[in-house]
């Protein structure tokens, strides 16, 4: 015999068969309790003689009965919180990969929006699951809250929150000496600098509405760091900025490769970055490759991980030949090296 709780579930759903299925509406509907489905009637598939069915089996059968009895109406299924896993450690100044797992017996969302540290998180389908990369900017550490808003085909939605702890990062500082025209640019290039900053800001603010990724990120060069991300930069004794990229050692002419699948969004010369390439990986995620001696791609080119896109150089504001590897997520500069810790959803 079924235990009392399972028998009670069957009695309850039998009494609901004549009712119109309830739709979840409003900005924050509460998900129904596990083990229950809306408006189903008992069939011979679940009987009082079935003593082997687990609670999960029973729930799956009830959901299938709901589909059979009322038709394939997604609104009959219960709304359930999605499963959440981090594909990297939450760390200050780094990207945070977030994988959302659909519940097989829950209603499948058609859209998900997120928010972390007062910044939006964009999610898209990748390898059959919802995946997003959140920006955890410098200055963000300690307890944080990720808020998710799930939307469904019937225009209902559901809000889910989860707490996480962001580990702080200690950033170094250094004093650099460069040509004075780069530390204190002459007046005749100030307009160029302003225009380029506006252009790059607009470029990195453009969000391709789907992932272009299909494989994990790879290093564009062997990881031999000459200057880390986040380092406070003193130019000729004046504090000017933090280092927004990861500098990798390389001789002039050494190959520079694309770190991930994407589309070349820009390939050209910028005053500070020198010869530069930006690659769009989708959903507001861009990688940049600066100070190149040669650019071997053009805007609009499709690239795969490991494709040759340029050669190491010393163009722009530099103290010597190297690759400045850059990452932007939602317009926020982050540690590009942390991309190597991201794990994409399983296929």
C-alpha positions in Angstrom: 0.0 0.0 0.0 1.1 3.6 -0.5 2.0 5.4 2.6 -0.4 8.0 3.9 1.4 11.0 2.3 1.3 9.5 -1.1 -2.3 8.4 -0.8 -3.2 11.9 0.3 -1.6 13.3 -2.9 -3.7 11.0 -5.0 -6.9 12.0 -3.1 -6.1 15.7 -3.5 -5.4 15.5 -7.3 -8.5 13.4 -7.9 -10.6 16.1 -6.3 -9.1 18.7 -8.6 -9.9 17.0 -11.9 -13.0 19.1 -12.5 -11.2 22.4 -11.8 -9.7 24.7 -14.3 -5.9 24.6 -14.0 -4.6 27.4 -11.9 -2.1 29.8 -13.6 0.7 31.4 -11.7 0.6 35.1 -12.2 1.9 38.3 -10.6 5.5 39.5 -10.1 6.5 36.9 -7.5 4.4 33.8 -7.5 5.3 31.1 -5.0 6.2 27.8 -6.5 3.9 24.9 -5.6 5.0 22.3 -3.2 7.1 19.4 -4.5 5.1 16.2 -5.3 2.0 18.0 -6.6 0.7 18.9 -10.0 -2.2 21.1 -11.1 -5.5 19.6 -12.1 -4.8 16.0 -12.9 -6.9 12.9 -12.5 -5.8 9.4 -11.4 -5.3 6.8 -14.0 -4.3 3.1 -13.8 -0.7 4.2 -14.1 -0.7 5.0 -10.4 -2.6 2.6 -8.2 -2.9 1.7 -4.5 -1.0 -1.6 -5.3 2.1 0.3 -6.4 4.4 0.1 -3.4 7.7 0.7 -5.2 7.2 4.2 -6.6 9.4 6.8 -5.1 8.2 10.3 -4.4 10.0 11.5 -7.5 8.5 8.7 -9.6 5.0 9.6 -8.3 5.6 13.3 -9.2 6.8 12.5 -12.7 3.7 10.3 -13.3 1.4 13.0 -12.0 2.9 15.5 -14.3 2.6 13.1 -17.3 -1.0 12.6 -16.4 -1.5 16.3 -16.4 -0.2 16.5 -19.9 -2.3 13.6 -21.1 -5.5 14.7 -19.4 -5.3 18.4 -20.3 -3.1 18.4 -23.3 0.5 19.6 -23.7 -0.2 22.9 -21.8 3.1 24.1 -20.2 1.1 26.1 -17.7 -0.1 23.0 -16.0 3.3 22.2 -14.7 4.5 23.6 -11.4 7.0 26.5 -11.2 10.1 25.3 -9.3 13.3 27.0 -8.4 16.1 26.2 -10.8 19.2 24.4 -9.7 22.3 26.7 -9.6 26.0 25.9 -9.8 29.0 28.1 -10.1 31.5 27.3 -12.9 34.2 29.3 -11.2 34.9 30.7 -7.7 33.2 34.0 -6.8 36.2 36.3 -6.6 36.7 40.1 -6.7 37.7 41.4 -10.1 36.8 38.1 -11.9 34.1 36.7 -14.1 31.6 34.3 -12.4 30.1 31.6 -14.5 26.6 30.6 -13.5 24.9 27.4 -14.7 21.1 27.1 -14.2 19.6 23.6 -14.3 16.0 23.1 -15.3 13.8 20.8 -13.2 12.5 18.0 -15.3 9.1 18.1 -13.7 8.9 21.9 -13.4 7.8 24.4 -15.9 10.7 25.4 -18.3 11.4 29.2 -18.3 11.6 31.0 -21.7 13.8 33.8 -20.4 16.0 34.5 -17.4 17.3 37.8 -16.1 19.8 38.1 -13.3 21.4 40.8 -11.1 24.5 40.6 -8.9 26.4 43.5 -7.2 24.0 46.0 -8.7 24.9 44.8 -12.2 22.8 42.9 -14.7 23.6 39.3 -15.6 22.5 38.1 -19.1 21.7 34.4 -19.6 21.4 32.4 -22.8 21.1 28.8 -23.8 24.4 27.0 -24.2 24.7 23.2 -24.6 21.0 22.8 -23.6 21.2 24.8 -20.3 20.9 28.4 -19.2 24.4 29.9 -18.8 25.5 33.4 -17.8 28.8 35.1 -16.9 28.5 37.7 -14.2 30.9 40.6 -13.6 32.3 40.8 -10.0 34.1 44.2 -10.2 37.0 45.5 -8.1 35.5 46.7 -4.9 32.9 43.9 -4.6 33.6 41.3 -1.9 31.9 39.6 1.0 28.3 38.4 1.1 26.3 39.2 -2.1 22.9 38.2 -3.4 22.2 36.9 -6.9 18.6 37.6 -8.0 17.0 35.7 -10.8 13.8 36.4 -12.5 12.3 33.5 -14.5 9.7 34.3 -17.2 7.3 31.7 -18.7 5.2 31.4 -21.9 2.0 32.4 -20.2 3.6 35.7 -19.1 3.9 34.6 -15.5 7.2 35.0 -13.7 9.0 33.9 -10.6 11.9 35.5 -8.6 14.6 33.4 -7.0 17.5 34.6 -4.9 20.7 32.9 -3.7 23.4 34.2 -1.4 27.1 33.8 -2.2 30.4 34.9 -0.7 32.9 36.8 -2.9 36.5 36.3 -1.9 38.5 39.6 -1.8 41.6 40.0 -4.0 44.8 41.8 -3.0 46.0 44.0 -6.0 49.6 45.0 -6.3 51.0 48.4 -7.4 53.9 49.5 -9.6 55.6 52.6 -10.9 56.2 52.8 -14.6 58.2 55.2 -16.8 56.9 55.7 -20.3 57.2 58.4 -23.0 55.7 61.6 -21.7 53.4 61.8 -24.7 51.5 58.7 -23.3 51.5 59.6 -19.6 50.6 63.3 -20.4 49.2 63.2 -24.0 49.7 66.4 -26.0 46.7 68.6 -26.6 46.4 67.7 -30.3 45.5 64.1 -29.5 43.1 64.7 -26.6 40.1 64.8 -29.0 41.2 61.5 -30.6 41.5 59.9 -27.1 38.0 61.1 -26.2 36.4 59.8 -29.4 38.2 56.4 -29.0 37.0 56.0 -25.4 33.4 56.7 -26.5 33.7 54.3 -29.4 35.1 51.5 -27.2 32.5 52.1 -24.5 29.7 51.8 -27.2 31.4 48.7 -28.7 31.6 46.9 -25.4 28.1 47.9 -24.5 26.7 46.1 -27.6 25.1 42.8 -26.6 24.8 40.0 -29.1 21.6 38.2 -28.0 23.1 34.7 -28.0 26.2 32.9 -27.0 28.8 32.5 -29.7 30.9 30.2 -27.4 30.9 26.5 -28.0 34.1 25.4 -26.1 36.0 26.5 -23.0 38.4 29.5 -23.2 42.0 29.0 -24.0 45.1 31.2 -23.3 46.0 33.4 -26.3 49.7 32.8 -25.4 51.5 30.7 -22.9 50.7 32.0 -19.4 53.9 33.9 -18.5 52.6 37.0 -16.6 54.6 40.1 -16.6 51.9 42.4 -15.1 48.8 41.1 -13.3 45.2 42.4 -13.6 44.2 45.1 -11.2 47.7 46.4 -10.5 47.7 50.1 -9.5 49.6 51.9 -12.2 51.8 54.9 -11.4 53.1 56.5 -14.6 56.2 58.6 -14.0 55.2 59.0 -10.4 51.5 59.8 -10.9 48.7 57.5 -10.1 46.7 57.2 -13.3 44.8 54.0 -13.3 44.6 50.3 -12.5 45.8 47.8 -15.0 42.7 46.5 -16.8 44.3 43.6 -18.5 46.7 40.7 -18.0 50.1 41.2 -19.6 51.7 38.1 -21.1 55.4 37.8 -22.1 56.2 37.5 -25.8 58.9 38.5 -28.3 57.9 40.8 -31.2 56.3 38.8 -33.9 55.2 35.9 -31.6 51.8 34.5 -32.4 48.6 35.7 -30.6 45.6 33.4 -30.8 41.8 33.9 -30.2 40.9 32.7 -26.7 37.4 31.6 -27.6 34.9 31.2 -30.4 33.4 34.5 -31.5 33.2 37.3 -34.0 35.8 40.1 -34.5 34.1 43.3 -33.4 37.1 45.6 -34.1 40.5 45.4 -35.6 42.5 48.6 -35.9 44.7 51.1 -34.1 43.9 53.0 -30.9 46.0 55.6 -29.2 46.6 53.8 -25.9 46.0 50.1 -27.0 48.0 50.4 -30.2 47.1 47.8 -32.8 44.2 46.1 -31.1 41.6 43.3 -31.8 38.3 42.9 -29.9 36.4 39.6 -30.2 32.7 39.4 -29.3 31.8 36.0 -27.6 28.1 36.9 -27.2 25.8 38.2 -24.4 28.1 41.2 -23.6 31.4 39.2 -23.2 34.4 40.5 -25.1 38.1 39.7 -25.1 40.7 42.2 -26.3 44.3 41.8 -27.6 46.4 44.9 -27.5 49.8 46.3 -28.6 50.1 44.0 -31.6 52.8 44.5 -34.2 50.5 43.0 -36.8 46.7 42.4 -37.0 45.8 39.3 -39.0 42.0 39.5 -38.9 39.3 42.0 -39.9 36.0 43.1 -38.3 33.3 40.6 -39.0 35.6 37.5 -39.2 34.5 34.4 -37.3 37.2 32.9 -35.1 37.7 29.7 -33.2 39.8 29.0 -30.1 43.4 28.9 -31.2 42.9 30.8 -34.5 45.8 33.2 -35.2 44.6 36.8 -35.0 47.9 38.8 -34.6 51.4 39.0 -33.5 53.0 40.4 -30.3 54.2 44.0 -30.6 54.9 47.2 -28.7 52.4 49.6 -30.2 50.5 52.2 -28.1 51.3 53.0 -24.4 53.8 50.3 -23.5 57.2 49.8 -21.9 58.2 46.9 -24.1 56.8 44.2 -26.4 54.1 42.0 -24.8 50.4 41.0 -25.2 47.9 42.9 -23.1 44.9 40.4 -22.8 41.7 42.1 -21.9 38.2 41.0 -20.7 35.0 43.0 -20.6 31.7 41.6 -19.2 28.7 44.0 -19.5 31.2 46.8 -20.0 33.1 46.0 -16.8 36.9 45.2 -17.0 37.8 41.9 -15.3 40.7 39.5 -15.0 41.0 37.8 -18.4 43.1 35.0 -16.9 40.1 33.9 -14.8 38.3 32.9 -18.0 40.5 29.8 -17.9 38.7 28.7 -14.7 35.3 28.9 -16.3 33.6 25.6 -17.0 30.8 25.6 -19.6 27.7 23.5 -19.1 28.0 19.8 -19.8 26.9 18.7 -23.3 
